[in-house]
C-alpha cells in the first residue's frame, strides 16, 4: 500500500460525512455514507491512504485498514437505521393511500358498469364490504404506524416480508371480503336469503376454505421450522435493515428463490381466479375448482420443503498455515504464534451478512483467545473474509500446544471445533 505522508497512529481516515444528517433527509444521508465508504474501500484496495509509520508492517497495516473500514461501516449502519425509521414513519401512510385508492377505483368501476344496467344490490354490497375492509386496514395501520402500518403483521422476525404470512393474509382477506359482501346483500335484500344461504354452503366454500386453511397452516409451520433450525444452528438468519417487497420472491441474500417464487405465482393466479369468480357471482362464496386447489396444495408442499432444506450449519473443514510472502523464510513450517492461518470450510458468511459491519463481527476462537477477522479490501469488495475461507493471525496470547479453532459467524452460529498444534 502507498503510505500517506502524514504522521502515523490510529487516527481515523477521512470517511467523508461523519454522520447521516443532511438537508435531503435520511435516504440521502444514507446514500452519501455508502458512497463515502465505497470510496474509502477502493482507496485502500488501490494501496493508498496508509500512514507512513505502518507501511513497514503488513500485519499492522492490515489491522489498521480493517479498523478504519469497520468504523466507517458503523457510520453507514447508523445512517441505515435513520433511513429505516423514516421509512417506517412514511410507509403506513403510503399503504393507506393504496388501500383507499383501491376502494376509489372500485367505486369508479361500479359507477361505470352501472351506467347501462343500473345500480344493484351486489354493487352496494361490494362497495360496503370494501369500505369496511378499508376501515379495518386503517385501524391496523394506526395501531402499528411505527412498524409499517398494515404491513406489520406480514413482517417476520428477521425484519423481512414473509411470503407465507403475506399469502395467508391475502386468502383470509379475500374470504372476509366475500363473507362481508354476502352479509350486506342479506341485510339489504332479505328476500334473497335462500340463494345467499346456498352460496355459503360447504359445497361452494370447500375449495376456498381448504386453500385459506392450508396457507395459514403453512405460515405457522414455516415459522416453527425456521425457529427450530435456527436454535439448532442448522440455519443462519441475519436481521435485514428493513422489509422490502422483493423479499416475497428472494432468499435472505436477495437471490431469487424458486420455492418462494412458485408459491407467490401459483397463489396469485388462484387469488385472481377467486376474485373474478366473486365479481361474476357475488351471491355466493368463490368456488375454486379442485384442480386449482390441488395445484395450490402442491405449491404449499414445495414451499415448506424448501424452508426445511435451506441453509446449513457453518463448518470448518481444514486449517492451514498461510504461505509467507515471496522471499520470506520458513515456507514449510508448523504453525507458530504470530503466523497467519487460513480457515477453510463453508457457511462463514450467512445470507444477508455480506455488508462490512456484519463481516467485521466475525470472530475466530483459537484456544481461549478471541480473534476478530480482519477486513481485507479489494476492488469491488473484500477478499477476507469469504463464505468458504478466512484468514486470521495467531496471537501471541495463544498457549502453545493443541488448541481448538472455532468460527463464530455474524448470525451467532458456531462451527465445529477443529484442532491444530501451535508451537512457541
PEQUI-V954739 format. One record per backbone hydrogen bond with DSSP energy under -1.0 kcal/mol. NH is the residue of the N-H (numbers start at 1). CO is the residue of the C=O. If there is no record, write none. Layout:
BEGIN
nh:NH co:CO
nh:NH co:CO
END
This chain:
BEGIN
nh:2 co:47
nh:4 co:50
nh:25 co:22
nh:29 co:25
nh:30 co:26
nh:31 co:27
nh:32 co:28
nh:33 co:29
nh:34 co:30
nh:35 co:31
nh:36 co:32
nh:37 co:33
nh:38 co:34
nh:39 co:35
nh:40 co:36
nh:41 co:37
nh:42 co:38
nh:43 co:39
nh:44 co:40
nh:45 co:41
nh:46 co:42
nh:47 co:44
nh:48 co:43
nh:50 co:2
nh:54 co:51
nh:57 co:54
nh:61 co:57
nh:62 co:58
nh:63 co:59
nh:64 co:60
nh:65 co:61
nh:66 co:62
nh:67 co:63
nh:68 co:64
nh:69 co:65
nh:70 co:66
nh:71 co:67
nh:72 co:68
nh:73 co:69
nh:74 co:70
nh:75 co:71
nh:76 co:72
nh:77 co:73
nh:78 co:74
nh:79 co:75
nh:80 co:76
nh:81 co:77
nh:82 co:78
nh:83 co:79
nh:84 co:80
nh:85 co:81
nh:86 co:82
nh:87 co:83
nh:88 co:84
nh:89 co:85
nh:90 co:86
nh:91 co:87
nh:94 co:90
nh:95 co:91
nh:96 co:92
nh:97 co:93
nh:98 co:94
nh:99 co:95
nh:100 co:96
nh:101 co:97
nh:102 co:98
nh:103 co:99
nh:104 co:100
nh:105 co:101
nh:106 co:102
nh:107 co:103
nh:108 co:104
nh:109 co:105
nh:110 co:106
nh:111 co:107
nh:112 co:108
nh:113 co:109
nh:114 co:110
nh:118 co:114
nh:124 co:120
nh:125 co:121
nh:126 co:122
nh:127 co:123
nh:128 co:124
nh:129 co:125
nh:130 co:126
nh:131 co:127
nh:132 co:128
nh:133 co:129
nh:134 co:130
nh:135 co:131
nh:136 co:132
nh:137 co:133
nh:138 co:134
nh:139 co:135
nh:140 co:136
nh:141 co:137
nh:142 co:138
nh:143 co:139
nh:144 co:140
nh:147 co:144
nh:149 co:144
nh:151 co:148
nh:152 co:149
nh:154 co:151
nh:155 co:152
nh:156 co:160
nh:159 co:156
nh:162 co:154
nh:166 co:162
nh:167 co:163
nh:168 co:164
nh:169 co:165
nh:170 co:166
nh:171 co:167
nh:172 co:168
nh:173 co:169
nh:174 co:170
nh:175 co:171
nh:176 co:172
nh:177 co:173
nh:178 co:174
nh:179 co:175
nh:180 co:176
nh:181 co:177
nh:182 co:178
nh:183 co:179
nh:184 co:180
nh:185 co:181
nh:186 co:182
nh:187 co:183
nh:188 co:184
nh:189 co:185
nh:192 co:189
nh:193 co:190
nh:196 co:192
nh:197 co:193
nh:198 co:194
nh:199 co:195
nh:200 co:196
nh:201 co:198
nh:205 co:201
nh:206 co:202
nh:209 co:205
nh:210 co:206
nh:211 co:207
nh:212 co:208
nh:213 co:209
nh:214 co:210
nh:215 co:211
nh:216 co:212
nh:217 co:213
nh:218 co:214
nh:219 co:215
nh:220 co:216
nh:221 co:217
nh:222 co:218
nh:223 co:219
nh:224 co:220
nh:225 co:221
nh:226 co:222
nh:227 co:223
nh:228 co:224
nh:229 co:225
nh:230 co:226
nh:231 co:227
nh:232 co:228
nh:233 co:230
nh:234 co:229
nh:235 co:229
nh:240 co:158
nh:247 co:244
nh:248 co:245
nh:249 co:246
nh:251 co:255
nh:254 co:251
nh:257 co:249
nh:261 co:257
nh:262 co:258
nh:263 co:259
nh:264 co:260
nh:265 co:261
nh:266 co:262
nh:267 co:263
nh:268 co:264
nh:269 co:265
nh:270 co:266
nh:271 co:267
nh:272 co:268
nh:273 co:269
nh:274 co:270
nh:275 co:271
nh:276 co:272
nh:277 co:273
nh:278 co:274
nh:279 co:275
nh:280 co:276
nh:281 co:277
nh:284 co:281
nh:285 co:199
nh:293 co:289
nh:294 co:290
nh:295 co:291
nh:296 co:292
nh:297 co:293
nh:298 co:294
nh:299 co:295
nh:300 co:296
nh:301 co:297
nh:302 co:298
nh:303 co:299
nh:304 co:300
nh:305 co:301
nh:306 co:302
nh:307 co:303
nh:308 co:304
nh:309 co:305
nh:310 co:306
nh:315 co:346
nh:317 co:344
nh:318 co:344
nh:320 co:342
nh:322 co:340
nh:328 co:325
nh:337 co:423
nh:338 co:394
nh:339 co:336
nh:341 co:392
nh:342 co:320
nh:343 co:390
nh:344 co:318
nh:345 co:388
nh:346 co:315
nh:348 co:387
nh:353 co:350
nh:359 co:355
nh:360 co:356
nh:361 co:358
nh:362 co:359
nh:363 co:408
nh:364 co:371
nh:365 co:406
nh:366 co:369
nh:367 co:404
nh:369 co:366
nh:371 co:364
nh:373 co:362
nh:376 co:384
nh:378 co:381
nh:381 co:378
nh:383 co:376
nh:386 co:389
nh:390 co:343
nh:392 co:341
nh:394 co:339
nh:398 co:395
nh:401 co:422
nh:403 co:420
nh:405 co:418
nh:406 co:365
nh:408 co:363
nh:409 co:413
nh:412 co:409
nh:415 co:407
nh:418 co:405
nh:420 co:403
nh:422 co:401
nh:423 co:335
END
